């Protein structure tokens, strides 16, 4: 259980770091794109702000979250095993049940009544909540990146269409000049 809590804290830190790096890379790309649109000097290091970096950080976040979910599954399985063990009779209860079934049942009921499952359930719920918050944070980052990418893609497509139009106009002008020179 303590190992899983350490894993949760480590994953939270790694996810936060990866999210900040993704935001930084996206910001650098957007600044460079804005400077290009304004026609100013692009002194931003776009080479280091590549999509591969964004994908690598996204994969790191996904791996950390998947690891947490598997850890939560292990904790849930252990809790389920403990719960199943509570339903069955202990060795002592079985031995006493050989002599007195009523006494063995009474001992088992008392053991189940005094069992502290509330703490385990609260712990399990709190760990699930932490993972849910990480997933919601990841979703927010991905949605933010999606909006940014859609905006950049729209701008790129507009620039492409304008460039293709200019090239077509130049091609027509070139053919026109070529036919004039040939005459």
BELWOHU-V684710 format. One record per helix or strand of 3 or more residues. SS is the DSSP state (hx for helix, st for strand). FROM is the first residue (numbers start at 1). TO is the last residue. If there is no record, write none. Layout:
SS;FROM;TO, SS;FROM;TO
This chain:
hx;2;38, hx;46;48, hx;51;87, hx;91;99, hx;101;114, hx;117;182
